[in-house]
């Protein structure tokens, strides 16, 4: 059964352009290296200029676990450390069909 994750990342003020570049690189790494990924979408909050959300879905629990353990993902996360203001918030969800 597919699983979904929503992650909220708060960017350091003035680092929005760098945040977008890092998130796009992460999306590319996920799409190219994680075949269990159904989608990986990046959003910018309309009301809060430093809030970004990633909405992602994986084919199953194993694919979701593989995402967090992949070298490509870990490298992408390292690039976010320079622009993220505080630890991200993650919300895991089960798809209701």
Secondary structure by P-SEA (a helix, b strand, c coil): cbbbbbbbbbccccaaaaaaaaaaaaaaaaaaccccccbbbbbbbcccccbbbbbbbcccaaaaaaaaacaaaaaaaaaaccccccbbbbbbbbbcc
